[in-house]
Amino acid sequence: MSEENNILNELRGMGSPLADMPRRMPYAVPDNYFEGAEERILNIAGGLPGVKAELPYGVPQGYFDTLPKKMLAAGKQADKRARTVTFVPRMQWATAAVLVLMISLGGYITFRGQAMSEPEHLLSSVPASEIQAYVENRYEITETHSVADSKLSGLQLNKKEIESYLNDNGWE
């Protein structure tokens, strides 16, 4: 079997409608169609209202024949007039210094701001005497406070030890 028959059999096996379609080109171009096409187009354009058959811009005779030579000559002339590139190392060093300064300043501001928001850092700035005064005057133990939640739950104390402690230190 040829490759063409294999493909057609495969298409038929898949149930594709392509297998039964004709394989020839449905369109044809008449012989010598493109010969004289320019004249036919200009004749059609000349017959349309508002369309002129003449081209609006004229091209000098032989313009496109001499164009590559003119461009090559202009390129060689530009190579002869080499541009001088001014190298300014001071400007590069100044730019690098400004960049390093900006990155350093941004890092300092970022990390300094994070350190200030930590509770330990904020608490260390408060004097110990103010903390002691706050605890003595403001901290209250209420009935809702659970001993099981505190560190006292692991202590082994009996009733007599608690009463003797309260008698020595006061009940209030």
TIFI-33780 format. One record per residue: residue in one letter; x, y, z of N, C-alpha, C, CB in turn. Coordinates in pm, whole numbers, padded with zeros to 5 digits, always signed. Atoms other than C-alpha are relative to their C-alpha. Glycine has a CB too. Layout:
// residues N
AXYZXYZXYZXYZ...
//
This chain:
// residues 172
M+00085-00118+00000+00000+00000+00000+00089+00124+00000-00096+00000+00122S-00076-00124+00002+00116+00351-00069-00034+00083+00124-00029+00080-00130E+00021-00086-00119+00142+00619+00192-00132+00076-00011+00118+00101+00016E+00126-00072+00021-00154+00804+00037-00119-00087+00040-00014+00044-00147N+00109+00090-00037-00380+00500+00080-00004-00024+00150+00013-00134-00074N-00004+00017-00145-00262+00451+00438-00067+00117+00071+00145-00015+00048I+00058-00120-00062-00359+00807+00522-00152+00001-00021+00063+00129-00058L+00144+00002+00027-00699+00773+00351-00070-00105+00086-00026-00027-00149N+00060+00105-00084-00767+00447+00537-00007+00045+00146+00082-00131-00012E-00001-00049-00139-00669+00608+00867-00111+00104+00021+00138+00060+00035L+00105-00101-00011-00903+00903+00800-00138-00066-00001+00011+00101-00115R+00128+00071+00003-01188+00664+00711-00025-00071+00133-00003-00101-00116G+00013+00068-00128-01120+00466+01030-00041+00095+00112+00131-00068+00035M+00037-00100-00101-01157+00787+01235-00136+00061-00028+00107+00110+00007G+00130-00055+00034-01480+00871+01055+00009+00144-00047-00092-00009+00117S-00019-00138+00043-01340+01193+00910-00059+00021-00139+00150+00036+00001P+00055-00029+00133-01522+01355+00615+00110+00035-00100-00101+00114+00008L-00110-00035+00091-01181+01448+00469+00036-00116-00092+00123+00042+00080A-00039+00116+00079-01131+01093+00339-00075-00006-00131-00024-00127+00079D+00082+00011+00121-01411+01127+00080+00003+00126-00085-00141-00031+00038M-00006-00123+00078-01330+01478-00042+00100-00015-00114+00038+00121+00089P-00094+00009+00111-01160+01525-00379+00132+00067+00037-00058+00066-00127R-00133-00049-00036-00788+01595-00369+00058+00093-00104+00093-00117+00022R-00051-00093+00101-00757+01839-00659-00036+00144+00042-00059-00032-00141M+00017-00141-00031-00734+02220-00637-00127+00051-00065+00123+00083-00047P+00125-00046+00060-01076+02377-00687+00015+00129-00080-00104+00020+00108Y-00019-00127+00069-00934+02704-00818+00118-00011-00096+00022+00116+00101A-00108+00000+00099-00716+02765-01123+00022+00143-00048-00032-00094-00119V-00036-00131+00052-00536+03072-01254+00018-00015-00151+00131+00057+00068P-00013+00010+00146-00570+03132-01628+00145+00021-00044-00091+00102-00070D-00134-00017+00055-00258+03113-01842+00025+00148-00028+00018-00083-00130N-00046-00138+00024-00064+03443-01870-00085+00102+00076-00002+00032-00150Y+00086-00089-00078-00285+03596-01599+00075+00123+00049-00059-00076+00120F-00075-00111-00059-00013+03808-01443+00069+00086-00105+00102-00054+00098E-00056-00083+00106+00118+03930-01778-00105+00103-00039+00044-00086-00124G+00093-00107+00035-00045+04263-01845-00095+00037+00113-00079-00040-00120A+00090-00030-00113-00209+04276-01498+00009+00146+00039+00035-00087+00121E-00016-00140-00037-00065+04622-01433-00085+00090-00089+00148+00042-00009E+00080-00081+00093-00231+04765-01745-00149-00015+00029+00030-00040-00146R+00142+00021-00029-00565+04606-01659-00042+00074+00128-00029-00151+00014I+00032-00068-00126-00554+04745-01302-00007+00150-00021+00104-00034+00109L+00003-00144+00025-00468+05095-01422-00121+00040-00084+00129+00044-00071N+00119-00030+00080-00749+05079-01680-00126-00002+00087-00015-00102-00115I+00115+00007-00090-00997+04974-01410-00002+00122+00092+00002-00130+00083A-00007-00113-00091-00874+05246-01173-00032+00130-00073+00138+00009+00063G+00030-00122+00077-00900+05508-01449-00148+00016-00025+00073-00002-00131G+00143-00007+00025-01265+05421-01498-00081+00031+00124-00046-00129-00058L+00072-00028-00123-01358+05476-01131-00004+00150+00026+00064-00074+00118P+00007-00144-00027-01482+05822-01030+00089+00038+00120-00146+00043+00027G-00084-00050-00107-01230+06016-00817+00134-00071+00010-00071-00013+00129V-00127+00072-00004-00940+05775-00888+00077+00034-00126-00021-00154+00014K-00084-00034+00114-00658+05890-01111+00087-00120-00035+00088+00125+00030A-00083+00111+00046-00464+05640-01320+00148+00030+00015-00032-00032-00145E-00141-00035-00015-00141+05833-01278+00042-00013+00145+00027+00143-00052L-00053+00010-00135+00079+05779-00977+00024+00142+00053+00133-00084+00004P-00013-00136-00053+00089+06083-00744+00145+00045+00018-00072+00010+00131Y-00139-00035-00023+00465+06071-00691+00084-00059-00111+00048-00049+00140G-00089+00047+00107+00729+06042-00956+00130-00052+00058+00028+00113-00101V-00128+00057-00041+01040+05830-00918+00099+00027-00111-00012-00155+00031P-00099-00027+00105+01355+05941-01103+00042-00129-00072+00124+00069+00060Q-00040+00113+00082+01475+05714-01381+00125-00065+00061+00027+00043-00146G-00114+00075-00051+01710+05441-01243+00026+00021+00149+00122+00037-00076Y-00019-00029-00142+01656+05544-00879+00031-00127+00079-00124+00069+00058F-00018+00122-00077+01628+05191-00743+00122-00080-00047-00124-00086-00009D-00121+00067+00047+01920+05073-00957+00124+00055+00070+00015+00016-00151T-00117-00063-00062+02162+05320-00794-00012+00009+00152+00020+00139-00058L+00021-00015-00145+02014+05312-00440+00097-00084+00083-00141-00039+00035P-00095+00076-00084+02230+05024-00301+00140+00060+00001+00007-00143-00048K-00133-00060+00006+02550+05193-00421+00006+00127+00085+00039+00033-00145K+00003-00124-00079+02446+05524-00261-00001-00032+00150-00124+00085-00037M+00006+00035-00142+02365+05355+00071+00133-00054+00049-00111-00104+00024L-00131+00054-00037+02697+05167+00077+00101+00113+00015+00050-00102-00103A-00092-00114-00008+02886+05491+00009-00028+00083+00125-00013+00088-00127A+00035-00077-00120+02695+05671+00288+00047-00073+00126-00153+00026+00007G-00047+00077-00115+02779+05387+00532+00150+00008+00018-00041-00145-00014K-00146-00012-00006+03149+05401+00446+00040+00139+00047+00063-00030-00137Q-00028-00138-00041+03145+05779+00490-00025+00016+00150-00086+00099-00079A+00029-00010-00143+02986+05740+00834+00107-00071+00082-00138-00060+00032D-00108+00069-00071+03258+05491+00933+00124+00087+00009+00034-00132-00068K-00118-00088-00001+03525+05745+00840-00013+00108+00106+00020+00065-00137R+00023-00101-00103+03366+06002+01067-00038-00070+00130-00111+00101-00043A+00027+00073-00124+03395+05791+01380-00032+00098+00112+00121-00090+00039R+00040-00085-00112+03220+05942+01674+00088-00031+00119-00150-00022+00035T-00078+00019-00121+03420+05994+01985-00096-00017+00117+00097+00120+00024V+00082+00028-00116+03264+05844+02294+00075+00048+00122-00036-00152+00011T-00064-00054-00120+03341+06033+02609-00028-00094+00116-00051+00144+00031F+00010+00092-00112+03408+05799+02897+00018+00081+00127+00105-00116-00010V-00003-00080-00122+03328+05959+03229-00002-00096+00120-00120+00100+00006P+00000+00092-00113+03445+05728+03510-00049+00065+00128+00140-00055+00022R+00046-00067-00123+03367+05990+03773-00151-00009+00013+00044+00148+00001M+00146+00008-00004+03001+05985+03680-00045-00141+00041-00059+00039-00139Q+00034+00136-00039+02992+05606+03712+00024-00023+00148+00080-00101-00083W-00028+00015-00142+03156+05619+04054-00103+00075+00084+00141+00051+00033A+00100-00078-00074+02914+05890+04167-00135-00072+00001-00015+00140-00061T+00126+00074+00007+02617+05685+04046+00004-00121+00093-00028-00045-00144A-00013+00117-00087+02746+05375+04227-00007+00042+00147+00132-00074-00027A+00002-00047-00139+02801+05575+04548-00142+00038+00043+00094+00120+00016V+00138-00038-00032+02448+05717+04537-00086-00125+00018-00058+00092-00111L+00076+00125-00011+02305+05369+04480+00028-00070+00132+00033-00093-00116V-00037+00066-00126+02497+05223+04775-00058+00077+00118+00154-00011+00014L+00055-00083-00107+02388+05514+04994-00151-00020+00014+00030+00148-00027M+00146+00018-00004+02021+05471+04900-00036-00138+00056-00060+00017-00140I+00029+00136-00049+02029+05094+04963+00030-00008+00150+00084-00105-00077S-00035+00003-00142+02205+05141+05297-00102+00075+00085+00139+00060+00022L+00098-00079-00073+01965+05411+05410-00134-00072+00008-00017+00138-00065G+00126+00076+00000+01664+05202+05307+00005-00118+00094-00033-00047-00140G-00015+00113-00091+01797+04899+05494-00001+00044+00145+00127-00074-00030Y-00004-00049-00137+01867+05103+05806-00140+00037+00048+00093+00122+00011I+00134-00041-00039+01519+05254+05807-00090-00121+00018-00060+00095-00105T+00085+00120-00007+01356+04916+05742+00028-00081+00126+00022-00087-00124F-00033+00086-00114+01542+04720+06009-00011+00073+00133+00139-00057-00016R+00017-00077-00122+01538+05000+06264-00147+00005+00039+00057+00142-00016G+00143-00005-00026+01160+05024+06230-00052-00132+00055-00075+00035-00126Q+00042+00130-00050+01122+04649+06291+00045-00019+00144+00054-00112-00088A-00052+00018-00136+01340+04655+06604-00080+00082+00100+00149+00038+00006M+00074-00086-00092+01138+04939+06755-00138-00058+00031-00015+00141-00059S+00134+00050-00024+00812+04748+06724-00002-00127+00085-00068-00026-00131E-00003+00120-00082+00928+04444+06923-00035+00036+00145+00139-00068-00008P+00042-00033-00137+00767+04433+07272+00116+00006+00098-00101-00100+00048E-00113+00000-00093+01093+04349+07447+00077+00131-00008+00095-00118-00030H-00074-00124+00016+01261+04654+07300-00079+00117+00059+00030+00026-00149L+00083-00108-00056+00969+04880+07393-00003-00006+00152-00142-00009-00056L+00005+00015-00145+00952+04738+07747+00133+00038+00065-00036-00144+00037S-00130-00035-00058+01327+04788+07798+00019+00151+00011+00112-00060-00083S-00014-00145-00009+01284+05161+07742-00078+00059+00118-00047+00064-00130V+00077-00048-00115+01040+05188+08039+00083-00023+00127-00139-00073+00009P-00077+00017-00123+01215+05250+08375-00064-00106+00092+00011+00134+00074A+00046+00108-00088+01190+04965+08629-00091+00053+00112+00120-00073+00061S+00082-00056-00109+01044+05196+08896-00145+00022-00047+00060+00134+00050E+00136-00018+00051+00743+05275+08673-00071-00134-00014+00003+00073-00134I+00061+00133+00013+00683+04906+08605-00042-00051+00137+00098-00099-00066Q+00030+00045-00136+00699+04829+08980-00122+00074+00055+00121+00022+00091A+00113-00078-00049+00457+05112+09059-00128-00044-00068+00025+00150-00024Y+00119+00046+00071+00215+04990+08793-00049-00133+00056+00028-00014-00151V+00039+00131-00051+00220+04633+08922-00061+00013+00140+00121-00095+00003E+00051-00014-00137+00167+04741+09285-00136+00069+00004+00100+00077+00085N+00123-00079-00007-00115+04987+09211-00111-00049-00092+00031+00141-00033R+00101+00030+00101-00294+04845+08908-00034-00147-00014+00047+00051-00131Y+00022+00143+00023-00264+04469+08908-00088-00058+00109+00134-00077-00007E+00093+00057-00097-00555+04295+09073-00023-00147-00032-00132+00077+00000I+00036+00140+00018-00623+03929+09126-00146-00012+00036+00089-00095+00087T+00143+00014-00022-00990+03852+09092-00035-00147+00020-00079+00058-00117E+00045+00136-00023-01195+03544+09168+00005-00083-00128-00140+00000+00057T+00000+00073+00127-01194+03453+08800+00139-00050-00037-00055+00087-00111H-00137+00044+00028-00816+03408+08803+00017-00144+00046+00104+00094+00070S-00014+00143-00030-00741+03037+08792+00142-00033+00041-00042-00085-00121V-00132+00043-00045-00453+02888+08989+00052-00108-00094-00005-00052+00145A-00043+00107+00090-00447+02600+08741+00073+00056-00121-00121-00082-00046D-00066-00060+00116-00337+02841+08466+00138+00053+00034-00086+00111-00056S-00128-00059-00037-00040+02975+08662+00103-00107+00031-00017+00093+00120K-00109+00091-00033+00290+02819+08763-00016-00063+00137+00132+00073-00006L+00020+00051-00136+00155+02750+09115-00066-00137+00002-00083+00098+00079S+00076+00125-00001-00039+02444+09006+00090-00122+00028-00072-00018-00134G-00089+00114-00023+00268+02218+09034+00054-00006+00143+00115+00006-00096L-00052-00001-00137+00341+02309+09399-00078-00099+00087-00008+00143+00059Q+00062+00095-00094+00274+02051+09670-00014+00070+00136+00085-00134+00013L+00025-00071-00124+00122+02255+09955-00126-00057+00066-00015+00153-00025N+00121+00044-00070-00116+02148+10221-00067+00121+00065+00033-00110+00107K+00080-00107-00055-00373+02355+10406+00071+00072+00114-00133-00053+00047K-00070-00062-00114-00157+02418+10719+00110+00094-00049+00060-00108+00092E-00107-00085+00052+00133+02559+10515-00058+00129-00059+00082-00075-00108I+00063-00118+00059-00098+02797+10329-00050+00093+00110-00117-00040-00093E+00050-00085-00108-00260+02919+10654+00115+00067+00075-00086-00083+00097S-00112-00062-00071+00078+02976+10821+00063+00111-00084+00107-00107+00036Y-00053-00105+00088+00199+03174+10518-00089+00124+00006+00011-00050-00146L+00093-00113-00004-00114+03390+10524+00002+00069+00137-00142-00048-00034N-00007-00060-00136-00087+03442+10903+00126+00085+00011-00001-00110+00111D-00126-00077-00010+00277+03558+10865-00002+00125-00089+00119-00090-00039N-00007-00110+00098+00224+03783+10562-00129+00080-00011+00034-00055-00136G+00126-00075+00006-00132+03895+10604-00098-00066-00098+00026+00146-00042W+00106+00059+00081-00463+03793+10454-00041+00090-00116-00120-00031+00087E+00043-00091+00105-00502+04093+10227+00104+00016-00107-00034+00134+00057
//
